[in-house]
Amino acid sequence: MWAEQLGKQLGRPTRSLAGWLVSKFLTAYNQVLEESAVQLCAIQPGDTVLELGHGPGLGLQSAAKLLTGPTGHLIGVDYSEYMHQMAKKQMMELIANEKVTLHHCDVAAMPLGDSTVDKVFHCNCYYFWPDLRKGAVEIHRVMKPGALMVTTLKLSRVATIAAKGVMPGENWHPEAYMAALRDSGFTDVRMEDKQDRNITFQAIFATAFK
């Protein structure tokens, strides 16, 4: 029972003691992965960048620093109202200046136009999507032709957590996620081992082919 409840909070934190604890855990656990995903995207100053499942806002803060051009714009989506509101507070000034836009929504139904995004990144996110294929199709829809998506995770830790019954189903397997990407029109889908600040992790790259 505890594993199932933890999995629900990790996938969609609520405004509660459990949700607050999860937000603190995500801040500490995801920092290197979030910042590495941003760096691996090779964001340019004028890009339109999308973060999926932005959580408390670590990745948003890192990416925003790189979008210094007049057309640079950052978009974040999260399924958790609690995380959405937390990130809104973190990014308040940039939202007011229209450099950042945040949406409380499902990855599989984003209020974004077709072929409008240059770079996409996310960290410890896809395991909680109910339908990998549906999510991948929607992400592909909003990405420009040739746009890059980077996903970061520490596979050994994910596998350990999954073995305890925290992750729902089998979606946590990188192979399942990568297969969904290929089936949805992504090309050059690959996973590489990376290291940053003495932490070894995995990065999955995918390019939108249109």
N, C-alpha and C positions, 0 to 999 in steps of 0.2 A: 504493500500500500504506500509506504513512504517513498519508494522509488518512483511510482507512478505520479505521486503528487509533486515530487521534485522535478520530474520530466515536464509536467504541465507548467510549473513556474519558470523553468529554463526556457521553454518555448514561448510562453506568454505571461511574463511577470504581472502580478496584480498589485494594486495599492494595498499592501498588507505587510505584516512583519516578514512573512516568507518572501514576498516580492522585494522588499527592501534589502533583505539579506542576499538575495540573488543579484540585485543590482550592484552591491558591494563586491560580490564574488566575480561578476562579469568585468567590473572595472579593474580588479587586480589580475584576473586570469587572462583577459583578452588584450591587454595593452600592447604587448609585443606583436601579437597576431594582427591586431587592427592597424598599427602603424606600419607593419611590414606589407600588408595588403595595399595600403595607400602608396608606398614607395614602389612596389612591383608594378603598379598600374602605369607608372611613368606619366603622371598627370601633367598636362600643359596648362599655362596660365589662363587660356581662354576656353578650356574644355567645359562641357556639361557633364558632371559626374554624379553617379547614383550609388548610394550605399543601401543595401538591403538588410533589414533587421539591425538598425543602427544602435539599439540598446541605449545606454546612458549618454552616448555621444562622443566616445573617445575617437573613433574613426572620423566622425564628422569634423571634429576640431583639427585633426591632423590634415585632412584633405583641404579644409578651408584655407589653410595657410599657403597652399600652393596655387590657389585660384586667384591670382593677382591681376589678371587681365580684365578689361572692361566687360567682356562677354562671359567670363568665368562664372559658373553657377553650380551650386551643390544642391542635390536633392536627396532626401532621406525618407525611407518608408519603414514602418514597424507595425506589427500586428497588435502589440501591447499598448493600450491607452496610457498605462503608467509610464512606460519607457518613452512614449511619444511626448508626454508632458514634461518629463525630466529633461529630455534633449532640447525641448523648446526653451526651457529656462537657460540651458547652457549656451544656446545659439541665439539668444534673444536679439542682440544687437545686429547680427548678420541677417536675421530674418527681417528685422525692421528696414535694413538697407537693401533688401531684395536680392541678397547674394545667396541666401539659403532658403529652401522651401522644404517643409516636412509634411508628410502625409501619414495619417493613421489609417492603414489599409493592409489588405492581404497582398502578398507578393504576386499572387495569381490574378489580381485585378487592380492594377495601378492606374491612377488617373493621369497618365502621361501620353503624349502623342506618339505616333509611330516614328521610328527612326530619328529620335531626338537626343540620344545619349551617346557620348564619346567613350566613357569609361564606367565600368561597374565594379564594385568590390563588396565582399561580405566575409564575415568571420564567424565560424561556429553557428551557422544559420540553417543550412539546407536540411539538416536532419529532422527538423520540425515541420517541414512542409508536408501537408497531407497527400499531395500529388506532385511528385517531382517533375513529371512531364508537363503538367499544366503550368507549373511555376516557370519552368525553362522556356516554354513557348511564349509566355508573357514577357519574360526578360528579353528574349530574342526580338520580340515585336518592337520594344522601345529603343533598342540599340541601333545605331547607325551602321551601315555596311562597313565591315572591317573593324568595328569597335571591339575593345578588349574587356574581358571580365576576369577578375582574379579572386579566387576563394582561398582563404587560409584556415588551417586546422592543425592541431597536434594529434595525429592519428592514434598514437599509442594511448593517450589519455581518453580520447573518444571511445576507443575500443574497450577500455577498462570500465568506463561509465556505462556503456551499452551492455556489458556483461552483467551488470547489476540490475538491469531491467529499466534503466532511466530513459533510454532512447526508445521512442515508439517504433515498432516494426523493424524493418531492415534498411530503411532509407539512409541510415548513417554510413553505410558502406560507400566509399568513394566511387567504386565501380558502378553502383546504381545511379549515382548522381551524374557521373561522366557519360553513361549510356543515355540518360535522359537529355543531356546537352546535345549529344551527337544526333539523337532522334529529332531534335527540335530545330536543327539547322546550324548548329555551331560546328566549327572546324578547328583543326589544330588543338584538340582537347588533350591535355596532358597533365600529369602530376609530377612535380619535382620536389626533392628534398632541399630545404633551405636552412640557413642558420643566421640568427641575429641575437646579439647580446648573450652568447653562449646557450641559446635555446634552439634546438633543432625542431623544425616543423615542416609541414607539407603545404605546397601552394599548387592549386589547380588553375590552369590557364585555359581560356576558351575564347575564340574569335567568332563574332557574328558574321556568318556568310549569307549574303543576300544578292 
